[in-house]
Amino acid sequence: MNEEFQRLYGQLIREEIDTSQFLQELRPIGNYGEDLLAAMREQFDRQDWKNLGRLMWAVSLVPDHRFTPLLCELLDNHKYDAYLEALADSLMEIADETSVPCITRALNYRVYGDDGRHFNRTLMSALHKIGTPEAINGIQKASSGSDKLIRAHAEEFLSRLPGS
């Protein structure tokens, strides 16, 4: 157990520090991946989407495949717009090929207020980074979807592939 993580986590939940300060203070403390995953599961079980989202930003500091099942569960079943950007960033940093199906299913999801489709673009970036045939197929499916901007983002990623 990383005691420094536990201290910062308590401060975050009690709103004694904001997300930016939490992330800044996490950077130098060493290995806290297991503690972060346990804290995220705790907030998931409580259905405290606000604090789960705040914790999710820390995943990109310690990207690990252990987070993939929880992130995919959230992406598939608990779309809460406030944390979707952090979720997409986390999946992109982890680049776990087991996340391809859940990412592909979410490619056409519209996040309220995301007129530039940053969420969808980040998911495509994750697929591009993973780079498996299944991941590329997900981008290809998005390129024929109904949303013009999502199609344009998909076509851009497809044009970056070797041999395009």
N, C-alpha and C positions, 0 to 999 in steps of 0.2 A: 504494500500500500504506500502510495506516495503522499506523505503528510502535507507537503506544500500544495499539491493539487487539491486535497481535501479542504484545506483552509480556503483556497481561492474559490472552490466550488461553493462552499458555504456562504462566502461573501457575495458571490454572484446571485445565488438563490434568494438571499436576504436583501438583494438590491443595494448592497453597500458599495459595489463597484459595477461599472457598466461593462458591456461586452468587449469594448476596445481595451480597457484596462485589464480585464481578465486574460485576453489573448496576449497582450504585451507581457504580462507577468508569467504566463505559461512558458513562453519561449525558452528561457534558460533553465527550467527546473528538471530536465531529464526525462526519464521514461514514465509516462503517465497514461499510456494507451489503455491499459486494462481498467484503470480508474475512470477514465473518460467514458469508456464503453458501459461500465456499470452505472455511472451517473446518467447516461443517456437512457439506458433501459429503465432506470428508476423513474425518470421523468415521463417516459413512454407509458409505463404502467399507471402512473398518476394522471395520464392524459394532460399533462402540463405542456402544451405545445409551445408556449412562449419560452419557457426555460429550456426545453429540448432544442428549440431553434437557436437559442443563444449558445448552448453547448456545441451544437453542430458546427459552428464556425471553427472550433478547435480541431476538428478532424483533419483539416487540410495541413495542420502543423505536424500531425503524426499519422499520415495516411497508411492504412493497413487493411488488408482484406477481411479482418475480423469484423469491421464495421459494415461490410456489404449487406449481410442479411437484414439488419435493422434498417439500413437506408432504403433497401428495396421494399421492405414492408411499408415504410412510410410513403415511398413514392407510389406504390400500388394502391394503398388503402387509406391513407390519411393525408390527403392533399390539403395542407394548411398553407395558404399563400405566403404567410410571413416567414416561413423557413425554407421554402422551395429553392431559393437562390443558394442558400448555404448547402442544401442537400445536393444540388447539381454540382456545385464547386467541389464538394467532398467526393462525389462519384468520379469527377474528372481527375482529381488528384490521386485517387486510389487506382483507377484504371484496371479494375478487376473484370476479366472476361465473363465471370458468372453474373455480372450486373447487366449484361447486354439485353436480356429479355425485358427486364423491368424498365430500363432506359428507353428501349424501342417502344414499349407500350405507352410511355409518357411523352413521346416526342410531339404529339399534336395537342397536348394539354395547354390551355391558355391560362396564364397567371394574370389575375386582375391587376391592371395598371402597367403591365409589361408590354407596352405598345411596340417596342423594338424586338420582342421575343428573345431577350437575353437568356432567360431560363432555357428555352428550346435550343438556342445556339450553344450554350454550355453543355447541354446533354449531347449534342452532335459532336462537340469537341471531345467529350469523353469517349464516344464511339470511335472517333477518328484516332484518338490516342491508343485505344485498345487495339484497333486495326485488324481484328480477325475478320474472316469472310462474313460471319454472322453480324458483326458490328457494322461493316460496310453496307450490308444488305439493309440494316435499319436506317441508315442515312439515305439509301436509295428509295426506300419506302416513303420517307419524309419528302423526298424530291417530287413525289407525285401526289402529295396531299392537297387538301383544299385551301389551306392558308398560303397566300402568295408570299409573305415574308419568310415563313418556315421553308417553303420550297426554295426560295432564293438562298437562304443560309445553307440548305442541304446541297444545292448545286455548287456553291462555293467550296464546301468541304470535299465534295466529289472531285472537283477540278484540282485539288491539291494532291490527289492520290498519284502515286507513281504510274506513269504510262497514260495519264489523262491528257 
